[in-house]
Amino acid sequence: MAGRRISLLVLVPLFIFASSIFALAQGRGGGGSGGSRSGGNGGSVGVSPSTNARNAAVMGKGDTLDTSLRPASAADEPKVEFRSQSILVQVPVVVTDKSGNHLHGLKKEDFSVFENGKPVSVGAFEELTASDSPLSPPATTSGQFRNLTLDGSQARNIVIVALDTVNTPFLDQAYGRRELVKFLAKNVDSGKILALMLITSRGLRVVQGLTGDPANLMQALKKASGEVTRTETISTDAQADALTGDLPVTTFSPYADPLSAIDSFVEYGDAIEAQFVQQNAIETTMNAFLGIAWSVQGIPGRKSLIWATGSFPFAMDSPATVPGGYLSVLYERTMLALSEAQISVYPVDVRGLVNVSAFSDASNRRVVTGMNASRQLINRQWLQQSKIDTLNDFADMTGGKAFYNTNDVSGSFKRAADDGSSYYMLGYYLNTNNNKPGWRKLQVKLDRKDVEVRSRTGFFVTNATMNPMLSRNLDMVNALHSPIEGTGVPVSVEWVTVASDGDKRKAVFFARMPAGSLSFDPGGRDQLNFDFAAVAFDKNGKEAGHATLNFTKPVPAEQLASVRANGVGFRNALELTPGKYTVRFVVRDNVTGRIGSVTAPLTVD
């Protein structure tokens, strides 16, 4: 695309702009029609100088990540720079009686919302009851591929089940699958829309997309398999040492017991390995949650994410505590994406009742006595309690509920799935005069007794969550390599023609984003700001060609009305050799950070 002009059109009217080339964060060499790509730090595009320090900590220089600059807490970063002065904070609230029955007919005046202990003025209020009507996907024309799979005009009771094979012992994975089958068998006619996904060491895997038939999910579940986690190869004691930071002291002296010294040396090495494994688990888990959030971002209504797991990959002293280095931005962006998609997470500990004794642990390779035995027991108890506390904290942060220390896992699945059938949506506008970064604590109170009120307990206000440009490249790369189709930006594509072009073929496609799918930049007059990328992968998963576009131009006055009424569309082409390809199309609205993506097969003869 270097040196080429991109034809961007408003469906029927045609107008042409010179475009800059969007630089993928990984910066690999070009292929196909992409030609050359611009270099530099894409993460700093459009970011004011005062946020450069934060940006450097996020994206580093060029394609490298400088993790040394990132503070341990979100509250320690520079002040927040808001790109918009009108930010609506939406708070889904579930209200039940003591028996778990949903309460209906409440009014706005019955609720009080507090941010960091101070009351806020609730401007938006609505009671929502999810529809249980049969699933009817919107019609598409022949040869058209689109990302939205549900009619977006009505809230639906959507339940996503994520089986976690990264943080769950292998035998417990099998037990979790059996309990899930039991839950599905008892809820065949529930009217819920269900999806099944696997969180694996190789990333997120879609087993069954959104379906209104639990029987389809049961069939897909039979094909799902588990994996031995890397954590299982590490002793429980090493995991506890890694999380507590209580690493064994390795000292060699002529007076020390040689066997004890060797044990300490081995345990120290195990703890270091455990820290590395835990960091990988954090990244894999957060990327999976981010992909799940993107997949339902464009579908209205509150969603329940049932996370069948064995633990959370890191301990949180408080919601503001974030993983270090480059993982911090991923964590903050993931929490934002879950909030924007109105996803409440329901962790279900599929381990059931847990015995923390070292004598019941087959992974325990040695018997310790004396002070070391006391230290071992204390660390094990802390590890187990930390897992439970963190599951509770993460559920509270998203408005969900954690289930643990029970062997009735199928019952936990049912209670989690039923929780989102009815709720209230409250909204207020964020005070952007308060630019202090960190975790904003939310509390919702109801002027009634004997009720249970459940909502998310807060949200991050940081540059990573308030400035979508900071994670621009990272989001595009994640979306291009994700099996999930993002629905935050509705997008459809269709192949127009495949024509000869020397030794290669030119596969022409038409991409369309309908009216209202892209936002106008509040800082620019009548200006759109979005990235688009199309990448073709061969049968081995290797990139064979790409086309990219960054559009940051004002819409001409004579076309503005048509853009608002009809949306945006354009033609482009991929230059490929004959063969079969899977083409991934991704569009990112840089004003909101929302992602839309779709995958289309292509055969080039």
C-alpha positions in Angstrom: 0.0 0.0 0.0 3.0 2.4 0.2 2.5 5.0 -2.5 -1.0 3.8 -3.2 -4.2 5.9 -2.7 -7.0 4.3 -0.7 -10.5 4.7 -2.0 -12.7 5.5 1.0 -16.4 5.8 0.2 -19.6 6.5 1.9 -21.4 3.5 0.5 -22.4 5.1 -2.8 -20.7 8.5 -3.0 -16.9 8.2 -3.5 -14.1 10.4 -2.2 -10.4 9.8 -2.0 -7.9 10.7 0.7 -4.2 10.2 0.9 -3.6 7.9 3.9 -0.9 7.1 6.3 0.1 3.5 6.7 -0.8 1.9 10.0 2.3 0.3 11.6 1.7 -3.0 13.3 3.4 -3.1 16.7 5.3 -6.2 15.9 7.0 -4.5 13.0 7.5 -7.6 10.8 8.5 -7.2 7.2 5.7 -6.6 4.7 4.1 -8.9 2.3 1.3 -8.9 -0.2 -0.2 -5.5 -0.9 0.9 -4.0 2.4 4.3 -3.1 1.0 6.4 -1.1 3.4 5.1 0.0 6.8 6.0 3.1 8.8 8.2 2.6 11.8 8.3 4.3 15.1 6.3 3.9 18.3 2.7 3.5 17.2 1.7 3.6 20.9 2.6 7.3 21.1 0.5 8.5 18.2 -1.7 11.4 19.2 -0.5 11.4 22.8 0.5 14.7 24.4 4.0 15.2 25.7 2.9 15.1 29.3 1.9 11.5 29.0 5.1 10.4 27.2 6.6 9.0 30.4 3.5 6.8 30.9 3.6 5.8 27.2 7.2 4.9 27.4 6.4 2.6 30.3 3.6 1.0 28.3 5.1 0.6 24.9 8.8 1.3 25.3 10.8 2.6 22.4 9.9 1.1 19.0 8.8 -2.4 19.5 10.3 -3.0 22.9 8.6 -2.8 26.3 10.4 -0.9 29.1 8.9 -2.5 32.2 11.2 -0.7 34.7 9.2 2.6 34.5 5.8 1.1 35.4 4.7 1.8 39.0 3.4 -1.0 41.2 0.1 0.7 41.7 -2.2 2.5 39.3 -2.3 5.4 41.7 1.4 6.1 41.3 1.4 7.0 37.6 1.2 10.7 36.3 -2.1 12.5 36.3 -4.8 11.3 33.9 -5.4 13.2 30.7 -9.0 12.8 29.5 -9.6 12.8 25.8 -13.3 13.5 26.4 -15.0 15.7 29.0 -18.2 13.6 28.7 -17.7 10.1 30.1 -20.7 8.1 31.1 -20.1 5.5 33.8 -22.6 2.7 33.6 -23.3 0.5 36.6 -25.4 -2.7 36.1 -27.0 -3.6 39.5 -28.6 -6.9 40.4 -31.1 -6.7 43.3 -32.5 -9.9 45.0 -34.2 -10.8 48.2 -32.6 -13.1 50.7 -33.9 -16.1 48.8 -32.2 -15.0 45.6 -35.3 -13.9 43.8 -35.0 -10.7 41.6 -36.9 -7.6 42.8 -38.7 -5.6 40.1 -40.4 -2.2 40.0 -37.7 -0.2 41.8 -37.3 3.5 41.0 -34.2 5.7 40.5 -35.0 7.4 43.8 -34.5 4.1 45.6 -30.8 3.9 44.7 -27.8 5.9 45.9 -24.4 5.6 44.1 -21.1 6.6 45.7 -17.7 7.1 44.0 -14.8 7.0 46.5 -17.4 7.6 49.3 -18.9 10.7 47.7 -22.5 10.6 46.3 -22.9 11.1 42.5 -26.0 12.2 40.6 -27.6 9.3 38.8 -28.8 10.6 35.4 -29.6 7.4 33.6 -31.8 4.7 35.0 -33.5 1.7 33.4 -34.9 -1.7 34.6 -33.9 -4.5 32.1 -35.2 -8.0 31.8 -33.3 -10.1 29.4 -35.3 -11.6 26.5 -35.6 -15.4 26.4 -36.9 -15.4 22.8 -35.3 -17.9 20.4 -32.0 -16.9 18.8 -32.5 -15.4 15.3 -29.3 -14.1 13.7 -29.7 -11.2 11.2 -29.8 -12.0 7.6 -26.7 -11.7 5.4 -26.3 -11.8 1.7 -24.5 -14.6 -0.1 -20.7 -14.2 0.1 -20.9 -11.6 2.9 -19.1 -12.1 6.2 -20.0 -10.1 9.3 -19.1 -10.0 13.0 -22.5 -9.3 14.7 -24.3 -12.6 15.3 -27.2 -11.3 17.3 -29.9 -8.7 16.8 -28.5 -5.8 18.9 -31.9 -4.1 19.5 -32.8 -6.1 22.7 -30.9 -7.2 25.8 -30.3 -10.9 26.0 -29.4 -13.3 28.8 -26.0 -14.3 27.6 -23.9 -16.8 29.5 -20.3 -17.5 28.5 -18.6 -20.5 30.0 -14.8 -20.4 30.0 -13.1 -23.6 31.0 -9.6 -22.6 32.3 -6.9 -25.2 31.5 -4.1 -22.8 32.5 -4.9 -22.3 36.2 -6.7 -25.5 36.9 -5.1 -28.9 37.7 -5.7 -31.6 35.0 -8.0 -33.9 37.0 -10.1 -31.0 38.2 -10.6 -29.9 34.6 -12.2 -33.2 33.9 -14.4 -32.9 36.9 -15.4 -29.4 35.8 -16.5 -30.6 32.4 -18.6 -33.4 33.9 -20.3 -30.8 36.2 -20.9 -28.5 33.3 -22.6 -31.4 31.3 -24.8 -32.0 34.4 -25.8 -28.3 34.5 -26.6 -28.2 30.8 -28.7 -31.3 30.9 -30.9 -29.7 33.5 -31.3 -26.4 31.7 -32.1 -27.5 28.1 -35.1 -25.1 27.8 -33.7 -22.2 29.8 -33.9 -19.6 27.0 -30.3 -18.5 27.7 -27.8 -17.8 24.9 -24.7 -19.8 25.7 -21.1 -20.0 24.5 -18.2 -22.2 25.5 -14.6 -21.3 25.3 -11.3 -22.7 26.5 -8.5 -20.7 28.1 -5.4 -22.7 27.1 -1.7 -22.2 27.2 -1.8 -21.4 23.5 -4.5 -18.8 24.0 -8.3 -18.6 23.8 -10.1 -21.2 21.9 -13.8 -21.1 20.8 -15.4 -24.5 21.3 -19.0 -23.3 20.6 -20.1 -19.8 19.6 -23.3 -18.1 20.9 -26.1 -20.6 20.6 -29.7 -20.8 22.0 -29.5 -24.6 22.2 -27.7 -26.1 25.2 -27.7 -29.5 23.3 -25.2 -27.9 20.8 -23.0 -26.9 23.7 -23.1 -30.4 25.2 -22.0 -31.9 21.9 -19.2 -29.3 21.6 -18.2 -30.0 25.2 -17.6 -33.7 24.5 -14.9 -32.6 22.0 -13.1 -30.4 24.5 -10.0 -31.7 26.1 -7.8 -30.6 29.0 -4.1 -30.1 29.4 -1.5 -30.5 32.1 -0.7 -27.1 33.4 2.8 -25.8 33.8 1.9 -25.0 37.4 1.3 -28.7 38.1 5.0 -29.4 37.4 5.9 -27.0 40.2 5.4 -27.9 43.9 2.7 -26.2 45.9 5.4 -24.9 48.3 7.3 -23.2 45.4 4.0 -21.6 44.2 3.5 -20.3 47.7 7.0 -19.0 48.0 6.7 -17.2 44.6 3.5 -15.4 45.6 4.6 -14.5 49.1 8.1 -13.5 48.0 9.3 -15.7 50.9 12.1 -17.3 49.0 14.3 -19.9 50.8 17.8 -18.7 51.8 20.5 -20.7 50.0 23.7 -20.6 52.1 26.6 -23.0 51.9 28.9 -23.3 54.8 31.1 -26.1 56.2 28.7 -26.3 59.2 25.5 -26.6 57.3 23.7 -29.8 56.6 24.5 -30.7 53.0 21.1 -32.2 52.3 19.3 -29.2 53.8 21.4 -26.9 51.7 20.7 -28.8 48.5 16.9 -28.8 49.3 17.0 -25.0 49.8 18.9 -24.5 46.6 16.3 -26.7 44.6 13.4 -25.0 46.3 14.8 -21.5 45.5 15.1 -22.5 41.8 11.5 -23.9 41.9 10.2 -20.6 43.3 12.0 -18.6 40.6 10.4 -20.8 37.9 7.0 -20.5 39.6 7.2 -16.7 39.4 7.9 -17.0 35.6 5.0 -19.4 35.1 2.7 -17.2 37.1 3.6 -14.2 34.9 2.8 -16.2 31.8 -0.5 -17.3 33.4 -1.4 -13.7 34.1 -0.8 -12.6 30.5 -2.7 -15.6 29.0 -5.7 -15.2 31.4 -6.0 -11.4 30.8 -5.7 -11.8 27.0 -8.4 -14.4 27.2 -10.7 -12.1 29.2 -10.0 -9.3 26.8 -10.9 -11.4 23.8 -14.1 -12.6 25.4 -15.1 -9.0 26.2 -14.4 -7.9 22.6 -16.6 -10.8 21.4 -19.8 -9.5 23.1 -19.0 -5.7 23.3 -21.5 -4.9 20.5 -24.3 -6.9 22.1 -26.5 -4.9 24.6 -27.2 -6.1 28.1 -25.4 -7.6 31.0 -23.5 -10.8 30.5 -22.4 -13.5 32.8 -19.0 -15.0 32.4 -18.7 -18.3 34.3 -15.0 -18.9 34.8 -14.4 -22.5 35.7 -11.0 -22.4 37.2 -8.7 -23.5 40.0 -7.2 -20.2 41.0 -6.4 -16.7 40.0 -2.8 -16.3 38.6 -1.8 -13.5 41.0 -2.6 -12.2 44.5 -4.2 -8.7 44.9 -3.7 -6.8 48.1 -6.3 -4.3 46.8 -8.1 -3.7 43.5 -5.5 -1.0 42.7 -2.7 -3.5 42.8 -1.7 -4.4 39.3 0.8 -6.8 37.8 4.2 -5.2 37.1 5.7 -4.0 33.8 3.9 -4.4 30.5 1.2 -6.6 32.1 -0.2 -3.6 34.0 -1.7 -2.0 30.8 -3.1 -5.3 29.7 -4.7 -5.7 33.1 -6.2 -2.2 33.1 -7.4 -2.5 29.5 -9.0 -5.9 30.3 -10.9 -4.5 33.3 -12.1 -1.6 31.1 -13.2 -4.0 28.3 -15.1 -6.2 30.8 -16.9 -3.1 32.1 -17.7 -1.7 28.6 -19.1 -5.1 27.6 -21.1 -5.3 30.8 -19.6 -8.6 31.8 -19.8 -9.8 35.3 -17.3 -12.6 36.1 -18.5 -15.6 38.2 -15.4 -17.6 39.2 -16.3 -21.2 40.1 -13.5 -23.1 41.8 -13.9 -26.6 40.2 -11.4 -28.0 42.8 -14.3 -28.4 45.2 -13.3 -28.8 48.8 -9.5 -28.4 49.2 -7.1 -30.0 51.7 -4.0 -27.8 52.2 -2.1 -30.4 54.2 1.4 -31.3 52.8 0.8 -34.9 53.6 -2.2 -35.1 51.2 -0.2 -33.5 48.3 1.3 -35.9 45.8 3.5 -33.1 44.5 5.3 -32.8 47.8 8.8 -34.2 47.2 10.2 -34.0 50.7 9.2 -34.2 54.3 10.2 -31.2 56.4 10.2 -30.9 60.1 10.7 -28.2 62.8 10.5 -24.6 61.8 10.5 -25.4 58.1 7.3 -27.5 58.6 5.6 -24.6 60.3 6.7 -22.3 57.5 5.4 -24.8 54.9 2.0 -25.1 56.5 1.6 -21.3 57.0 2.6 -20.6 53.3 0.2 -23.3 52.1 -2.7 -22.0 54.1 -1.9 -18.5 52.9 -1.8 -19.7 49.3 -5.2 -21.3 49.5 -6.8 -18.3 51.3 -5.2 -15.9 48.9 -6.7 -17.8 45.9 -10.2 -17.6 47.5 -9.8 -13.9 48.5 -8.6 -13.0 45.0 -11.4 -14.9 43.3 -13.8 -13.0 45.6 -12.1 -9.6 44.8 -12.1 -10.2 41.1 -15.8 -11.2 41.1 -16.7 -8.1 43.2 -14.7 -5.8 40.9 -16.9 -6.9 37.9 -20.2 -7.3 39.8 -20.2 -11.1 39.9 -19.9 -13.6 42.6 -17.4 -16.3 43.4 -18.3 -19.9 44.2 -15.8 -22.1 46.1 -15.3 -24.7 48.8 -18.2 -26.8 47.5 -18.5 -30.0 45.5 -21.8 -28.9 44.0 -20.1 -27.3 41.0 -23.1 -27.8 38.7 -25.3 -25.9 41.2 -22.7 -23.1 41.2 -23.0 -22.9 37.4 -26.8 -22.6 37.6 -26.7 -19.9 40.3 -24.2 -17.9 38.2 -26.2 -18.3 35.0 -29.5 -17.2 36.5 -28.0 -14.0 38.1 -28.1 -11.9 35.0 -31.8 -12.5 33.9 -32.9 -9.2 35.5 -31.1 -6.0 36.6 -31.1 -2.2 36.7 -28.8 0.0 34.7 -27.6 3.1 36.5 -25.5 5.8 34.9 -23.7 9.0 35.8 -21.1 11.3 34.3 -17.5 11.1 35.5 -16.0 14.2 37.1 -13.1 14.9 34.7 -11.8 17.7 37.0 -10.5 14.9 39.2 -7.4 13.8 37.3 -5.9 11.7 40.0 -5.2 8.2 38.7 -6.1 4.9 40.3 -9.0 2.8 41.3 -12.3 4.6 41.8 -14.4 2.7 44.4 -18.1 2.3 43.6 -20.8 1.6 46.1 -24.5 1.2 45.4 -27.0 1.4 48.2 -30.7 0.7 48.2 -33.3 2.3 50.5 -34.7 -1.1 51.5 -34.0 -3.8 54.1 -33.5 -7.5 53.6 -32.2 -7.2 50.1 -28.9 -8.1 48.4 -27.4 -5.5 46.1 -24.7 -6.6 43.7 -22.7 -4.3 41.3 -19.1 -3.8 40.3 -17.1 -2.3 43.1 -15.1 0.1 41.1 -13.2 0.9 37.9 -9.8 2.2 36.8 -9.2 5.8 35.9 -5.7 5.7 34.3 -4.2 6.9 31.1 -4.4 3.4 29.8 -8.2 3.3 30.3 -9.0 6.9 29.4 -6.7 7.3 26.4 -7.3 4.5 23.8 -4.3 5.6 21.8 -1.9 4.1 24.4 -3.0 0.6 23.6 -3.7 1.1 19.9 -1.0 -1.2 18.4 -1.3 -3.7 21.2 -5.0 -4.0 20.6 -4.6 -4.4 16.8 -2.0 -7.2 17.2 -4.1 -9.0 19.7 -7.2 -8.8 17.6 -5.4 -9.9 14.4 -4.2 -13.1 16.1 -7.3 -13.8 18.2 -9.9 -16.5 17.2 -12.6 -14.2 18.6 -14.6 -12.0 16.4 -14.8 -8.6 18.1 -18.3 -7.0 17.9 -17.4 -3.5 19.3 -17.5 -2.1 15.8 -19.9 -3.7 13.4 -18.1 -4.7 10.2 -18.9 -6.7 7.1 -16.7 -7.7 4.2 -17.3 -9.5 0.9 -15.0 -10.6 -1.9 -15.5 -8.6 -5.1 -13.2 -10.3 -7.5 -9.9 -12.1 -7.9 -7.8 -10.9 -10.9 -4.4 -11.8 -12.2 -1.5 -9.5 -11.4 1.7 -10.9 -12.8 2.8 -14.0 -10.8 0.2 -13.1 -8.1 -3.5 -12.6 -7.9 -5.2 -9.5 -6.6 -8.1 -10.4 -4.3 -10.4 -7.3 -4.1 -12.7 -7.0 -1.1 -15.3 -4.4 0.0 -15.4 -3.5 3.7 -18.3 -1.7 5.3 -18.9 -0.1 8.8 -22.6 0.9 9.1 -24.0 4.2 10.4 -23.1 4.9 14.0 -20.4 2.2 14.2 -17.5 4.7 14.2 -17.2 7.7 16.5 -16.3 11.2 15.6 -13.2 12.5 17.4 -14.4 15.0 20.1 -11.0 16.9 19.6 -11.3 17.2 15.9 -14.1 18.8 13.8 -16.1 16.1 11.9 -13.1 13.8 12.0 -13.0 10.0 12.1 -10.0 8.2 13.5 -9.8 4.4 12.9 -7.3 1.7 11.9 -8.1 -1.1 9.5 -6.0 -4.2 8.8 -6.6 -7.3 6.6 -4.1 -10.1 7.0 -4.1 -13.4 5.0 -2.8 -16.5 6.7 -1.9 -19.7 4.7 -2.8 -23.2 5.8 0.2 -23.3 8.1 -0.8 -20.1 9.9 1.9 -18.0 8.3 1.2 -14.5 7.1 1.0 -14.4 3.3 -0.2 -10.8 2.7 -1.7 -7.8 4.3 -3.3 -4.4 3.6 -3.5 -1.7 6.3 -5.1 1.7 6.6 -5.0 4.5 9.2 -7.7 7.1 8.6 -7.5 10.3 10.6 -9.0 12.9 8.2 -12.0 15.2 8.6 -15.0 14.1 6.5 -15.7 16.6 3.7 -18.7 18.8 4.4 -20.5 17.6 1.3 -20.2 13.9 2.5 -20.9 14.4 6.2 -24.6 13.8 6.1 -24.2 10.7 4.1 -21.5 9.3 6.5 -23.8 9.9 9.5 -26.8 8.3 7.7 -25.1 5.4 5.8 -21.7 4.7 7.4 -18.4 4.1 5.8 -17.1 1.6 3.2 -14.1 1.1 1.0 -12.4 -1.3 -1.4 -8.9 -2.6 -1.2 -7.0 -5.7 -2.3 -4.6 -8.4 -1.1 -1.9 -9.6 -3.5 -1.5 -13.4 -3.0 -0.2 -16.4 -4.8 -2.7 -19.2 -5.6 -3.8 -21.2 -2.6 -6.3 -21.4 0.3 -6.2 -18.7 2.9 -7.9 -17.5 6.1 -8.2 -13.7 6.0 -8.6 -11.8 9.3 -10.1 -8.3 9.0 -9.9 -5.9 12.0 -11.1 -2.4 12.5 -10.3 -0.3 15.6 -12.2 2.9 16.5 -9.3 5.0 18.0 -11.7 7.4 19.6 -13.3 4.7 21.8 -10.8 1.9 21.6 -13.6 -0.5 20.5 -12.6 -3.4 18.2 -14.5 -5.1 15.4 -13.2 -8.1 13.5 -14.3 -10.8 11.2 -12.7 -13.8 9.5 -13.4 -14.9 5.9 -12.0 -17.8 3.9 -10.5 -17.2 0.5 -9.4 -19.5 -2.3 -7.1 -18.0 -4.9 -6.9 -20.1 -8.1 
